[in-house]
Amino acid sequence: MFFYFLLLSSICALSYIWLALLIIVLFPYKKIQNYYIKFIDTGINYDVSMEHSSRFGTPDQQLMTVRSFPEGTKNCYTLQPQQGKDNKYLIRASFMYGNYDSKNQLPEFKLYLGVNEWDTVKFNNSYDIVRKEIIHVPRTGHIDVCLVNTGSGSPFISALELRQLNNSIYTTQSGSLILFKRLDIGSTRSQTVRYKDDAFDRIWEPFSRPYWKSVSASYSSDSLSDNHFKPPSKVMATAVTPADERYPLEFHWNLDNSTRQFYVYMHFAEVEELQSNQLREFYVSLNGWFWSPEPIVPGRLVPHTGFSAHSISASSELSLSIFKTHRSTLPPILNALEIYEIKQLFQSSTVQINVDAIKKIKAVYKVKKNWQGDPCLPIEFSWNGLSCSDNSPISPSIISLNLSWSKLTGEIDSSFSNLTSLKSLDLSFNSLTGEVPNFLSKLPSLKTLNNLTGSVPLALIEKSRNGSLSLRLDGNPNLCKKNSCEDEEEEDKEKTNNNVIVPSVAFIISVLVLLLGEVAALWISKRRQQYDGMTLDSMNPRLSYSEVVRITGNFKKLLDQGASAKVYLGHLSDGTEVAVKMLTPSSVLVFKQFKTEAQRLTRVHHKNLVSLIGYCDEGSRMVLVYEHMAKGNLKEYLSVVLSWEQRLE
């Protein structure tokens, strides 16, 4: 058995939550196993208001804190039970607003299970406790529970729970089961029953009526839980019969006139000690249909769970009637009742190998994007920077990935090889190192590969030559367009060895050029020393001068010019306009001013200040690339032109 309890409190909800195996964790201060698992990247913790917290007792402590999600449309918890896929789990999400945000505005939002809508969360008042529960068999090794902002207030959650069930119970022909009712019939208590009384931590609500007669066992017995469903002994020890034995036990629930499918589970046990001449025997009907042709005779302190192998269809009303047979001397009895509605989850999630790959890429490069839940679905919440195939309802796959300007560092991870349907991959303007891996050439659908730096495999070069791949290598001066950089260097050496005969005049000229080069290098070195070590050290992408030329269209449009620099209009590969500022190397003072500006833009970040996008530092060529202010700067809006008369006055 496996229990997973996420208590979203100030202690354990800071994106890391205690994981409990084989034991349920009811409170954050009970340490069960000393390791953390990360379930979510986003959210803010709050306590409910003092007015609300003082009203609830200890059993409801999990409702005293919430995790709120004011940012992003979709925020998801990812659960990875050790038992994995194709096992049956009870998933429960609990919500209590409690005016945690001091706004006194009841929110309304959607709850998703993976890529399918689960239910809508809404409240009648700030004290209202809303629980959404589903019995589900996941087809993947992870379970995503997502809260979706619909524009009616920030989503939040109080607790999220995962329980493993026996695979032999709550079986359906198709679909998952949403809880409709779970009732502790005839309970004399006002409190609910759950773990530890219930091995599966189902929550049983007390339920009784004045025209019923409550009966109970004279003593508690573990035998009352002795079947596959394991109904709690505390629940099964009490029951009801009709107060007037001439009438049946009846239940009625009004529905919304839409046709719905239900599964009903009834738990019976004889709690009274019968005399030899007494018999309790009854039939059950659901919406007028007999449950079974054979009557039910409950055993003494032994549970009997009755259910149908097929779902029951209902539209305007769901009714249940339990009535005694003609030979029965005692009225019918009922101890507990469960009703579930079928929820069809038709949409398949993204191809699993793609999901695993893109999540690995996110983790390896620490991608700073709100990538949560399924990458492709629902379509309106798909991840930024990628596009997917439209194979509804078949599992979609990732066909395009743009990670340009994402501050990626290190080598190209092997996870990219599992994006097997990828047609376009853009890794431009990052700080990736090492060779371009050969596995990229084995992606069968890849058509576009942008701006990589390093040694390029021969297979990719050949694909580019035969037109099956658009390989963009411009702006990468260190890129070798052979099978490896070493091959290219070796070829250069061979060419040099084949041309060793040089005229004496050419030799003299070469010597002079070398001498001039040494002098120039010495001059540059001394000049750099004068500039007090002013080489720009930035976390922003470093560009080559040839990339600057391409971005500006060979310095086509001049925006502004000053004594120390010229500013040109540029365009990135995605069409974004940028301002390219090129230093005019004239003095040490200019270099110092230039470095100061670069350092400020690198270190200072504010929404009202332009952001540094990249830089170039090649010899005397020092360039800053930053956001373009198409509408001008603040100075232009604040400046007032005065006439000579106004100035004299």
C-alpha positions as CSV (number, residue, x, y, z in Angstrom):
1,M,0.0,0.0,0.0
2,F,1.2,3.5,-0.8
3,F,0.2,6.9,0.6
4,Y,1.2,10.2,-0.7
5,F,0.2,13.3,1.3
6,L,1.0,16.9,0.2
7,L,0.2,19.3,3.1
8,L,0.7,22.7,1.6
9,S,1.9,24.5,4.6
10,S,4.6,27.1,5.4
11,I,6.8,24.3,6.7
12,C,6.7,21.8,3.8
13,A,5.1,23.5,0.9
14,L,8.0,25.6,-0.4
15,S,7.9,23.5,-3.5
16,Y,9.4,20.6,-1.5
17,I,7.0,18.4,0.4
18,W,7.4,15.4,2.7
19,L,7.0,12.0,1.0
20,A,5.6,9.3,3.2
21,L,5.8,5.6,2.2
22,L,3.4,3.1,3.7
23,I,2.4,5.6,6.3
24,I,0.1,8.6,6.0
25,V,1.4,12.0,7.1
26,L,-1.4,14.1,8.7
27,F,0.7,17.0,10.0
28,P,3.9,18.7,8.7
29,Y,5.7,18.3,12.1
30,K,5.6,14.5,11.9
31,K,8.8,13.5,10.1
32,I,8.4,10.1,8.5
33,Q,11.2,9.8,6.0
34,N,14.1,12.2,5.7
35,Y,14.2,13.1,2.1
36,Y,12.5,15.6,-0.1
37,I,10.9,15.4,-3.5
38,K,10.1,18.4,-5.6
39,F,6.5,18.5,-6.8
40,I,6.1,22.1,-8.2
41,D,8.1,25.1,-9.1
42,T,5.6,27.9,-8.5
43,G,3.2,29.2,-5.9
44,I,3.1,31.3,-2.7
45,N,2.2,30.0,0.8
46,Y,-0.4,31.7,2.9
47,D,-2.2,31.0,6.2
48,V,-6.0,31.4,6.3
49,S,-7.3,34.3,8.4
50,M,-7.3,34.0,12.2
51,E,-11.1,34.3,12.1
52,H,-11.2,31.1,10.0
53,S,-8.4,29.1,11.7
54,S,-10.0,29.5,15.2
55,R,-13.2,27.8,13.9
56,F,-11.6,24.5,13.0
57,G,-10.2,21.8,15.2
58,T,-7.1,19.7,15.0
59,P,-8.3,17.2,12.4
60,D,-8.7,20.0,9.9
61,Q,-5.2,21.5,10.3
62,Q,-4.4,20.6,6.7
63,L,-6.9,23.3,5.7
64,M,-5.2,26.1,7.7
65,T,-2.7,26.8,5.0
66,V,-2.9,27.2,1.3
67,R,-0.6,27.5,-1.7
68,S,-1.8,30.2,-4.1
69,F,-0.9,30.7,-7.8
70,P,-1.3,34.3,-8.8
71,E,1.2,33.9,-11.7
72,G,0.7,31.8,-14.8
73,T,-2.4,30.3,-16.3
74,K,-1.6,26.7,-15.5
75,N,0.3,25.5,-12.4
76,C,0.8,21.7,-11.9
77,Y,1.8,19.3,-9.2
78,T,3.7,16.3,-10.6
79,L,3.3,13.1,-8.5
80,Q,5.5,10.0,-9.2
81,P,4.3,7.1,-7.1
82,Q,6.9,4.3,-6.7
83,Q,4.4,1.7,-7.8
84,G,4.2,3.5,-11.1
85,K,1.6,3.3,-13.9
86,D,-1.3,0.9,-14.4
87,N,-2.1,0.8,-10.7
88,K,-5.2,2.2,-9.1
89,Y,-5.0,5.3,-7.0
90,L,-7.4,7.6,-5.0
91,I,-6.5,11.2,-5.7
92,R,-8.0,13.9,-3.5
93,A,-7.6,17.7,-3.7
94,S,-8.9,19.8,-0.8
95,F,-9.7,23.5,-0.8
96,M,-10.8,26.0,1.9
97,Y,-10.6,29.7,1.0
98,G,-10.6,31.1,4.5
99,N,-10.0,34.6,3.2
100,Y,-6.2,33.8,3.0
101,D,-5.6,36.8,0.7
102,S,-7.7,39.3,2.8
103,K,-9.7,40.1,-0.3
104,N,-13.0,38.5,0.7
105,Q,-13.5,37.5,-3.0
106,L,-14.3,33.8,-3.6
107,P,-12.3,32.5,-6.6
108,E,-13.4,30.0,-9.2
109,F,-11.0,27.9,-11.2
110,K,-10.6,24.7,-13.1
111,L,-8.9,21.5,-11.9
112,Y,-7.2,19.2,-14.5
113,L,-6.0,15.7,-14.2
114,G,-3.2,15.5,-16.7
115,V,-4.5,16.9,-20.0
116,N,-8.2,16.4,-19.2
117,E,-10.5,18.7,-17.3
118,W,-11.4,17.1,-14.0
119,D,-13.8,19.5,-12.4
120,T,-14.5,23.2,-11.5
121,V,-13.7,24.4,-8.0
122,K,-16.1,27.0,-6.6
123,F,-17.3,28.0,-3.1
124,N,-20.5,29.0,-1.4
125,N,-18.7,31.0,1.3
126,S,-15.3,31.5,2.7
127,Y,-15.7,28.6,5.2
128,D,-16.8,26.2,2.6
129,I,-14.6,23.0,2.3
130,V,-14.5,21.7,-1.2
131,R,-13.0,18.3,-1.9
132,K,-12.5,16.8,-5.3
133,E,-11.8,13.1,-5.4
134,I,-11.2,10.6,-8.3
135,I,-10.2,7.0,-8.5
136,H,-7.8,6.7,-11.4
137,V,-5.4,4.3,-13.2
138,P,-2.6,6.4,-14.8
139,R,-1.1,5.1,-18.0
140,T,2.2,6.9,-17.4
141,G,4.7,6.9,-14.5
142,H,3.7,10.4,-13.3
143,I,0.4,12.1,-12.5
144,D,-0.1,15.8,-13.1
145,V,-2.7,17.7,-11.1
146,C,-3.1,21.2,-12.5
147,L,-4.9,24.3,-11.4
148,V,-6.0,26.6,-14.2
149,N,-6.8,30.3,-13.9
150,T,-10.1,31.1,-15.6
151,G,-10.0,34.8,-14.8
152,S,-12.2,34.6,-11.7
153,G,-9.5,34.8,-9.0
154,S,-6.2,33.1,-8.3
155,P,-6.3,29.3,-8.0
156,F,-5.1,27.8,-4.7
157,I,-5.0,24.5,-2.9
158,S,-5.1,23.4,0.7
159,A,-4.0,19.7,0.4
160,L,-3.3,17.1,-2.3
161,E,-3.4,13.4,-1.5
162,L,-2.6,10.2,-3.4
163,R,-3.5,6.8,-2.0
164,Q,-2.9,3.4,-3.6
165,L,-5.9,1.1,-3.7
166,N,-6.3,-2.6,-4.4
167,N,-6.5,-3.1,-8.2
168,S,-9.3,-5.6,-7.7
169,I,-11.8,-3.0,-6.3
170,Y,-13.8,-0.1,-7.9
171,T,-13.4,-1.7,-11.4
172,T,-15.1,-0.1,-14.4
173,Q,-15.5,-1.0,-18.0
174,S,-14.0,2.4,-19.0
175,G,-13.1,5.7,-17.5
176,S,-12.2,6.9,-14.0
177,L,-14.5,7.4,-11.0
178,I,-15.4,10.8,-9.5
179,L,-16.8,10.7,-6.0
180,F,-20.5,11.6,-5.8
181,K,-21.4,10.4,-2.3
182,R,-19.6,8.4,0.4
183,L,-21.9,8.1,3.5
184,D,-21.5,6.6,7.0
185,I,-25.2,5.6,7.3
186,G,-26.7,5.8,10.8
187,S,-23.6,7.3,12.4
188,T,-24.2,8.8,15.8
189,R,-21.1,10.9,15.5
190,S,-20.9,14.4,13.8
191,Q,-17.3,13.9,12.6
192,T,-16.1,12.2,9.5
193,V,-14.2,8.9,9.5
194,R,-10.9,8.5,7.7
195,Y,-7.4,7.1,8.3
196,K,-6.5,5.4,10.6
197,D,-9.9,3.9,10.8
198,D,-10.0,3.6,7.0
199,A,-7.0,1.7,5.6
200,F,-7.4,3.6,2.2
201,D,-8.1,7.0,3.9
202,R,-11.5,7.4,2.3
203,I,-13.5,10.1,4.0
204,W,-16.9,9.0,5.3
205,E,-19.6,11.6,6.0
206,P,-22.1,10.9,8.7
207,F,-25.7,10.6,7.3
208,S,-29.0,9.9,8.9
209,R,-32.7,10.8,8.7
210,P,-35.4,11.2,11.4
211,Y,-37.6,8.6,9.9
212,W,-34.9,6.0,10.2
213,K,-34.0,3.9,13.2
214,S,-30.3,3.6,14.1
215,V,-28.9,0.3,15.2
216,S,-25.4,-0.6,16.2
217,A,-23.2,-3.5,17.2
218,S,-22.7,-4.2,20.9
219,Y,-19.0,-4.3,20.4
220,S,-16.5,-3.4,17.7
221,S,-14.9,-6.2,15.6
222,D,-12.2,-6.2,13.0
223,S,-14.2,-8.7,11.1
224,L,-16.5,-5.8,10.0
225,S,-13.6,-4.7,7.6
226,D,-12.8,-8.2,6.3
227,N,-13.3,-8.0,2.6
228,H,-11.4,-6.5,-0.4
229,F,-13.0,-3.1,0.0
230,K,-12.0,-2.9,3.7
231,P,-14.9,-0.7,4.9
232,P,-13.9,0.8,8.3
233,S,-15.1,-1.2,11.3
234,K,-16.2,2.1,12.9
235,V,-18.5,2.8,9.9
236,M,-19.8,-0.7,9.6
237,A,-20.7,-1.0,13.4
238,T,-23.6,1.3,12.9
239,A,-26.6,1.1,10.5
240,V,-30.1,2.1,9.9
241,T,-33.5,0.4,9.3
242,P,-36.8,2.1,8.5
243,A,-38.6,3.4,11.6
244,D,-41.8,1.9,10.2
245,E,-40.9,-1.6,9.2
246,R,-43.7,-1.5,6.5
247,Y,-41.6,0.9,4.4
248,P,-38.4,0.5,2.5
249,L,-35.1,2.4,2.9
250,E,-35.1,5.0,0.2
251,F,-32.6,7.5,-1.2
252,H,-33.2,10.2,-3.9
253,W,-30.7,12.6,-5.5
254,N,-31.8,15.2,-8.1
255,L,-29.5,15.6,-11.1
256,D,-29.1,18.3,-13.7
257,N,-31.1,16.5,-16.5
258,S,-27.9,15.5,-18.4
259,T,-27.4,11.8,-18.8
260,R,-24.7,10.5,-16.5
261,Q,-23.3,7.1,-15.6
262,F,-22.9,5.9,-12.0
263,Y,-21.4,3.0,-10.1
264,V,-23.0,2.3,-6.7
265,Y,-21.4,0.3,-3.8
266,M,-23.5,-0.7,-0.8
267,H,-21.9,-2.1,2.4
268,F,-24.1,-4.4,4.6
269,A,-23.5,-6.2,7.8
270,E,-25.8,-7.6,10.5
271,V,-25.0,-5.7,13.7
272,E,-27.8,-7.1,15.8
273,E,-27.9,-10.6,17.3
274,L,-30.9,-12.3,15.7
275,Q,-33.1,-15.0,17.3
276,S,-33.5,-18.3,15.6
277,N,-36.9,-17.4,14.3
278,Q,-35.8,-14.0,12.9
279,L,-34.7,-13.4,9.3
280,R,-33.4,-10.2,7.6
281,E,-33.6,-10.5,3.8
282,F,-34.1,-7.8,1.2
283,Y,-33.8,-6.7,-2.4
284,V,-32.2,-3.6,-3.9
285,S,-33.4,-1.6,-6.8
286,L,-31.7,1.3,-8.6
287,N,-33.9,3.7,-10.6
288,G,-36.5,0.9,-10.8
289,W,-34.1,-1.9,-11.8
290,F,-33.5,-4.8,-9.5
291,W,-29.9,-5.0,-8.3
292,S,-29.8,-8.8,-8.3
293,P,-32.4,-11.6,-8.8
294,E,-31.2,-13.1,-5.5
295,P,-32.0,-11.4,-2.1
296,I,-29.3,-10.2,0.2
297,V,-28.9,-11.8,3.6
298,P,-26.2,-9.9,5.6
299,G,-23.9,-12.0,7.8
300,R,-23.4,-11.3,11.5
301,L,-20.5,-8.8,11.9
302,V,-19.3,-9.8,8.4
303,P,-19.3,-7.2,5.6
304,H,-21.0,-7.7,2.3
305,T,-20.3,-5.2,-0.5
306,G,-22.9,-5.2,-3.2
307,F,-22.3,-3.5,-6.6
308,S,-23.3,-4.0,-10.2
309,A,-20.8,-5.0,-12.9
310,H,-22.2,-2.3,-15.2
311,S,-22.8,1.4,-14.7
312,I,-26.3,2.8,-14.1
313,S,-27.6,5.6,-16.4
314,A,-29.5,8.5,-14.8
315,S,-30.5,12.0,-16.0
316,S,-33.0,13.8,-13.8
317,E,-32.9,11.6,-10.6
318,L,-30.8,8.8,-9.0
319,S,-33.0,6.7,-6.7
320,L,-32.2,3.8,-4.5
321,S,-34.7,1.5,-2.7
322,I,-34.0,-1.3,-0.3
323,F,-37.1,-3.4,0.7
324,K,-37.6,-6.6,2.5
325,T,-38.7,-9.9,1.0
326,H,-42.1,-11.4,1.8
327,R,-40.6,-14.0,4.1
328,S,-38.3,-11.6,5.9
329,T,-39.3,-10.9,9.6
330,L,-37.0,-7.9,9.9
331,P,-36.7,-4.7,7.9
332,P,-33.8,-4.0,5.5
333,I,-30.5,-2.6,6.8
334,L,-27.7,-0.4,5.4
335,N,-24.4,0.4,7.0
336,A,-22.5,2.5,4.3
337,L,-23.0,3.7,0.8
338,E,-20.6,4.9,-2.0
339,I,-21.7,6.4,-5.3
340,Y,-19.2,7.3,-8.1
341,E,-19.8,9.0,-11.4
342,I,-17.8,7.9,-14.5
343,K,-15.4,10.4,-15.9
344,Q,-14.1,9.7,-19.3
345,L,-10.6,11.0,-19.9
346,F,-10.5,10.7,-23.7
347,Q,-7.5,12.9,-24.5
348,S,-4.2,11.2,-24.5
349,S,-1.1,13.0,-23.2
350,T,2.0,13.9,-25.2
351,V,4.1,11.0,-26.4
352,Q,5.9,9.9,-23.2
353,I,9.4,9.7,-24.6
354,N,9.0,13.4,-25.6
355,V,7.7,14.4,-22.2
356,D,10.6,12.7,-20.4
357,A,13.0,14.3,-22.9
358,I,11.8,17.9,-22.5
359,K,11.6,17.6,-18.7
360,K,15.2,16.3,-18.7
361,I,16.2,19.3,-20.9
362,K,14.4,21.7,-18.5
363,A,16.3,20.1,-15.5
364,V,19.7,19.9,-17.1
365,Y,19.8,23.5,-18.4
366,K,17.6,24.9,-15.5
367,V,15.3,26.5,-18.1
368,K,13.6,29.6,-16.6
369,K,10.2,29.1,-18.2
370,N,6.8,28.2,-16.7
371,W,7.0,24.7,-18.1
372,Q,4.5,22.6,-16.0
373,G,2.3,19.7,-16.7
374,D,2.0,18.3,-20.2
375,P,4.1,20.2,-22.8
376,C,1.5,20.1,-25.6
377,L,-1.9,19.8,-24.0
378,P,-4.4,21.4,-23.5
379,I,-3.5,23.3,-26.6
380,E,-4.3,26.7,-25.1
381,F,-1.8,26.0,-22.2
382,S,1.0,24.4,-24.3
383,W,4.6,25.4,-23.3
384,N,6.2,28.5,-24.6
385,G,8.9,27.9,-27.2
386,L,7.6,24.7,-28.6
387,S,5.0,23.5,-31.0
388,C,3.3,20.1,-31.3
389,S,1.7,17.9,-33.9
390,D,-2.1,18.0,-34.1
391,N,-3.0,14.3,-33.6
392,S,-6.1,14.7,-31.4
393,P,-7.1,12.5,-29.7
394,I,-4.0,10.5,-30.4
395,S,-0.9,11.5,-28.4
396,P,0.7,14.6,-29.9
397,S,4.5,14.9,-30.2
398,I,6.9,17.9,-30.1
399,I,7.9,19.0,-33.6
400,S,9.5,22.4,-33.0
401,L,11.7,23.7,-30.1
402,N,13.1,27.2,-29.8
403,L,15.5,27.7,-27.0
404,S,17.4,30.7,-28.4
405,W,18.5,33.3,-25.9
406,S,17.8,30.9,-23.0
407,K,21.2,31.2,-21.4
408,L,21.9,27.5,-22.0
409,T,25.4,26.4,-21.0
410,G,27.4,23.2,-21.3
411,E,27.2,20.5,-24.0
412,I,24.2,19.5,-26.0
413,D,22.4,16.9,-23.8
414,S,21.5,13.5,-25.2
415,S,17.9,14.1,-24.2
416,F,17.4,16.0,-27.5
417,S,17.8,12.6,-29.3
418,N,14.5,11.5,-27.8
419,L,12.5,14.3,-29.5
420,T,12.1,11.9,-32.4
421,S,9.5,14.0,-34.3
422,L,11.5,17.2,-34.1
423,K,11.4,19.2,-37.4
424,S,13.0,22.4,-36.1
425,L,15.6,23.0,-33.4
426,D,16.9,26.5,-32.5
427,L,19.7,26.7,-30.0
428,S,21.0,30.1,-31.2
429,F,22.5,32.7,-28.9
430,N,23.4,30.5,-26.0
431,S,26.7,29.5,-24.5
432,L,26.7,25.9,-25.4
433,T,30.2,24.2,-25.8
434,G,31.6,21.1,-27.2
435,E,30.9,19.4,-30.5
436,V,27.6,19.2,-32.2
437,P,26.5,15.6,-31.4
438,N,26.0,13.1,-34.2
439,F,22.7,12.0,-32.8
440,L,21.1,15.1,-34.2
441,S,21.7,13.7,-37.7
442,K,19.6,10.7,-36.7
443,L,16.4,12.6,-36.0
444,P,14.4,11.6,-39.1
445,S,12.2,14.6,-39.3
446,L,14.7,17.4,-38.5
447,K,14.6,20.0,-41.3
448,T,16.0,23.1,-39.5
449,L,19.0,23.4,-37.2
450,N,20.0,26.9,-36.1
451,N,23.2,28.5,-35.0
452,L,25.3,25.9,-33.2
453,T,28.9,26.3,-32.2
454,G,31.4,23.5,-32.3
455,S,32.4,20.6,-34.5
456,V,29.7,19.5,-36.9
457,P,29.2,15.8,-37.8
458,L,29.7,14.9,-41.4
459,A,26.2,13.4,-41.5
460,L,24.7,16.8,-40.8
461,I,26.9,18.5,-43.4
462,E,25.7,15.9,-46.0
463,K,22.1,16.4,-45.0
464,S,22.6,20.1,-45.6
465,R,24.2,19.6,-49.0
466,N,21.4,17.3,-50.3
467,G,18.7,19.8,-49.2
468,S,17.1,17.7,-46.5
469,L,18.3,19.9,-43.7
470,S,18.5,23.7,-43.4
471,L,21.7,24.0,-41.4
472,R,22.4,27.6,-40.3
473,L,26.0,28.0,-39.0
474,D,26.5,31.7,-39.6
475,G,27.7,33.8,-36.8
476,N,29.8,31.0,-35.3
477,P,33.5,31.8,-36.0
478,N,34.8,28.8,-34.1
479,L,32.6,26.4,-36.0
480,C,34.3,23.7,-38.0
481,K,32.4,22.5,-41.0
482,K,34.1,19.2,-41.3
483,N,33.6,16.0,-39.4
484,S,35.8,17.4,-36.6
485,C,37.9,20.5,-35.9
486,E,40.9,18.2,-35.8
487,D,40.2,17.0,-39.4
488,E,40.0,20.6,-40.6
489,E,43.2,21.5,-38.9
490,E,45.0,18.5,-40.4
491,E,43.7,19.4,-43.8
492,D,45.1,22.9,-43.4
493,K,48.5,21.4,-42.4
494,E,48.5,19.2,-45.5
495,K,47.9,22.2,-47.7
496,T,50.7,24.0,-46.1
497,N,53.1,21.1,-46.6
498,N,52.2,21.0,-50.3
499,N,53.1,24.6,-50.9
500,V,56.6,25.0,-49.2
501,I,58.3,26.6,-52.2
502,V,58.0,30.4,-51.8
503,P,59.9,33.1,-53.7
504,S,62.4,35.0,-51.8
505,V,60.5,38.3,-52.2
506,A,57.4,36.7,-50.8
507,F,59.5,35.4,-47.8
508,I,60.8,38.9,-47.1
509,I,57.2,40.3,-47.3
510,S,56.0,37.6,-45.0
511,V,58.7,38.4,-42.4
512,L,57.7,42.1,-42.6
513,V,54.1,41.2,-42.1
514,L,54.9,39.1,-39.1
515,L,57.0,41.9,-37.6
516,L,54.2,44.3,-38.1
517,G,51.8,41.8,-36.5
518,E,54.1,41.5,-33.4
519,V,54.3,45.2,-33.1
520,A,50.5,45.5,-33.4
521,A,49.9,42.8,-30.9
522,L,52.3,44.5,-28.5
523,W,50.5,47.8,-29.0
524,I,47.1,46.2,-28.4
525,S,48.4,44.5,-25.2
526,K,49.8,47.7,-23.8
527,R,46.5,49.5,-24.7
528,R,44.5,46.8,-23.0
529,Q,46.7,47.3,-19.9
530,Q,46.0,51.0,-20.1
531,Y,42.3,50.3,-20.0
532,D,42.8,48.7,-16.6
533,G,41.6,45.2,-17.5
534,M,38.4,46.4,-19.2
535,T,37.5,43.1,-20.9
536,L,33.8,42.7,-20.5
537,D,32.8,39.8,-18.2
538,S,29.1,39.2,-18.7
539,M,26.6,36.4,-18.2
540,N,24.9,37.5,-21.5
541,P,25.6,35.7,-24.7
542,R,28.9,36.7,-26.4
543,L,28.5,37.4,-30.1
544,S,31.1,37.4,-32.8
545,Y,31.7,40.4,-35.0
546,S,30.3,38.6,-38.0
547,E,27.0,38.0,-36.1
548,V,26.9,41.7,-35.3
549,V,27.3,42.4,-39.0
550,R,24.4,40.0,-39.8
551,I,22.1,41.4,-37.1
552,T,22.6,45.0,-38.3
553,G,22.4,44.1,-42.0
554,N,26.0,45.3,-42.5
555,F,25.3,48.4,-40.4
556,K,22.5,49.4,-42.7
557,K,20.4,51.8,-40.6
558,L,22.1,54.3,-38.2
559,L,19.8,55.3,-35.3
560,D,22.1,57.7,-33.4
561,Q,25.7,58.9,-33.3
562,G,27.8,60.4,-30.5
563,A,31.4,61.3,-29.9
564,S,32.1,57.8,-28.5
565,A,29.7,55.4,-30.3
566,K,27.3,54.8,-33.1
567,V,23.9,53.1,-32.6
568,Y,22.5,50.9,-35.4
569,L,19.1,49.2,-35.8
570,G,19.3,45.3,-35.7
571,H,17.1,42.3,-36.0
572,L,17.5,39.0,-34.2
573,S,16.6,35.7,-36.0
574,D,13.1,35.8,-34.5
575,G,12.5,39.3,-35.8
576,T,13.0,41.1,-32.5
577,E,14.3,44.6,-33.0
578,V,17.5,45.5,-31.1
579,A,19.8,48.5,-30.7
580,V,23.4,47.8,-31.6
581,K,25.9,50.2,-30.0
582,M,29.4,50.2,-31.5
583,L,32.3,51.9,-29.7
584,T,34.4,54.4,-31.7
585,P,37.9,53.6,-30.3
586,S,39.4,57.0,-29.7
587,S,40.7,57.2,-26.1
588,V,41.2,55.4,-22.9
589,L,38.4,57.5,-21.4
590,V,36.0,56.2,-24.0
591,F,36.8,52.6,-23.2
592,K,36.3,53.2,-19.5
593,Q,32.9,54.8,-20.1
594,F,31.9,52.0,-22.4
595,K,32.9,49.3,-19.9
596,T,31.0,51.2,-17.1
597,E,27.8,51.2,-19.2
598,A,28.2,47.5,-20.1
599,Q,28.7,46.5,-16.4
600,R,25.7,48.5,-15.3
601,L,23.4,46.9,-18.0
602,T,24.8,43.5,-17.0
603,R,24.3,43.8,-13.3
604,V,21.2,46.1,-13.0
605,H,17.8,44.6,-14.1
606,H,14.6,46.6,-13.9
607,K,11.4,46.6,-16.0
608,N,11.9,50.3,-16.8
609,L,15.5,49.9,-17.9
610,V,16.7,48.4,-21.1
611,S,18.1,44.9,-20.9
612,L,21.5,43.8,-22.3
613,I,20.9,41.1,-24.8
614,G,24.5,40.3,-25.9
615,Y,27.9,41.8,-26.5
616,C,30.9,41.6,-28.8
617,D,34.5,42.0,-27.7
618,E,37.0,41.3,-30.5
619,G,40.1,43.5,-30.3
620,S,39.2,47.1,-30.7
621,R,35.6,46.1,-31.7
622,M,33.4,46.4,-28.6
623,V,29.7,46.2,-29.2
624,L,26.6,46.2,-26.9
625,V,23.3,44.7,-28.1
626,Y,20.3,45.8,-26.0
627,E,16.6,46.2,-26.2
628,H,15.4,48.8,-28.8
629,M,13.3,51.6,-27.6
630,A,11.2,52.1,-30.7
631,K,9.3,55.1,-29.2
632,G,12.4,56.9,-28.0
633,N,13.8,57.4,-24.6
634,L,12.5,59.1,-21.5
635,K,14.7,62.2,-22.1
636,E,12.9,62.9,-25.4
637,Y,9.5,63.0,-23.6
638,L,10.8,65.1,-20.7
639,S,12.8,67.6,-22.7
640,V,11.3,71.0,-23.3
641,V,12.6,73.2,-26.1
642,L,12.9,76.9,-25.0
643,S,13.2,79.9,-27.3
644,W,15.9,82.5,-26.7
645,E,13.3,84.9,-25.3
646,Q,12.2,82.2,-22.8
647,R,15.8,81.5,-21.8
648,L,16.6,85.3,-21.3
649,E,13.5,85.7,-19.2
